[in-house]
């Protein structure tokens, strides 16, 4: 029997006793009680969606500015795809899938290791397009075009052209 299965069965069997023991320790042990309160505060703060770009994202501890890029002659910070996913409150996997399926234009900014980079303005353009649609889908190419046009308006030129032509029915 695997330990995960054993632990699940053990907890199911002794759930009430474990809960009572935890509650009584919380009431009687001030040090334990303060530790639990502190842990709870930290967890709520970490999971807070007041600032979604700082919320944990799949595969990233904290999205970060990793490079400076030049847009319209100005040097601006560029962020990882984790920052983009966090700002949309989506998983990194979903955002990567959008780019893989050519539902969004490719960013012109990449690291030597080919990690895609986005300025905060680029992220805002994607966020606006996403908020209008609720999602990017393969049967609606207007999201791709809106993001491409929005990037052009802020001075970011993407060489990205949609390779997949959608059938108009």
N, C-alpha and C positions, 0 to 999 in steps of 0.2 A: 504494500500500500504506500503510495507516495505521501510525502509529508504534507503537501498542500491539501490533499484529500483528507488525510487524517486530521489535520488542524481544523478543517471545515466541519467535519463530523463531530470532533471534540467540542468545538464552539457551539454547534447546534444542540448537542446533548446538555452542555453545562452553561448555556447562555444566561439563565436566571441567576445562578450562583456567581458567575463572573461579574455580572452587572451589579449585584448586591455588594459584592466585595469591593468593587471600584467605588460605589456610592458611599459606603461606610468609610473607606480610606479618605475620600474627598472631604467628608464631614469632620473627621478626626485629625487629619494630618495637614497642618497649615502650610508646610513647605510644599507638599504634593499639590495642594489646592492652588497655590500661587503659580507653580510650574505649569499646571493644566491651563490656567487662565492666560498665562503668558503665551503658551503654545497656540491657544485658540485665537488670541489677538493677532499673532504673527501669521497664522494660516488665513484668517479673514483678510488681512491686509494684502497678503500675497495673491489671493484669489479675487481681490476686488476688481470690478470692471469699471471703476471710475476713470482709470487711465488704462484702457485695454492694451495700449502698445507696450506697457510694462508687465502685462500678465504673462505667465509662463506659456510658452509655445512649444509644440512638439519638437524635440531635438535641440532646443536652445534653452539655456538657463536664463539669459537675458539678452534680447536683441541689442545690438550695439552699432555705433557708427564705426565703420571699419576702414573707410577711405575718404579722401577728399577728391571731388571731381570738379571739373570746370564746366559751368553752364552760363552762357551769355557773358563770358569773360570773368565771371565771379567764381571763387572757390566755395563750394558748398559740401556739407557732409553727405555721405552716401551710406545707406543702411542695408543690412542683409534682408533676405527674403523673410526671415523670421519677424522682422519689424513690420513688414507688409501684412503678413498673416495675423500678427497680433492686433494690428490696427483694425482689421476686418473682423476680428474675433472668430477666426477660422483656424483650422489645422494647417500646418505647413504642407502636409500631403495634398490637401485640396488645392491650395494655391499653385503648387508645383504642377499638379495635373492640368490646371487651366493653361499654363504656359506650354506644357507638353502637347496638349490638344489644339494649340494655336488659337485659344479663345481670347488671349491677350497678346499684345505685341511684345516682342523681345526688347528688353532694356538694352541701350547701347553701352551701359557701364558694367564692366565685369572685372574681377580680379584676375591675376595671372593664373590662378587655379580655376578660373571660369565660374566663380561664385557671382551670381547676379546682384547688382547693386541698384538701389533706388533712393532718390532724394525725397525729402519730405513732401515737396510739391508733386512729385510723381505719384507718391502714395496717396495724396489727397485726390488727385484726378481719378485714380483707380477706385478709391473709396466712394467718390461721388457717383461714378458709373455703376458700382455695385449696389449702392443704396437705391438707385432708380430702378434696378432690375430685381434685386434680391438674389441674383445669381447670374453667372455667365453661362450661356448654353450654346451648343453647336447649331441650333436652328435660329439663332439671332446674332447676326454679325455686327449689329449696330454698337454693341459694347466694345468690340475690337476697334472699330472706327472712332468711337467717341474717345477712347483712351488715347489712341494715336493722335487725334486732333488736339486733345487737351495737352498732351506732351509737347506738341508743336507750338501751342500757344505760350507755354512757359520756356520755350527755347531748347527743348530736348528733341533731337531728331533721331528717330529710330529707323533703321534700314528695313525693319520688319514689314513684310508684305504677307498677307494671308495666302498661304499656298493652297489651302483647301477651299475650293469654290463650293458654296452651298447650293443645292438644287432648289430652284424656286418652283414651287408647285402651286 
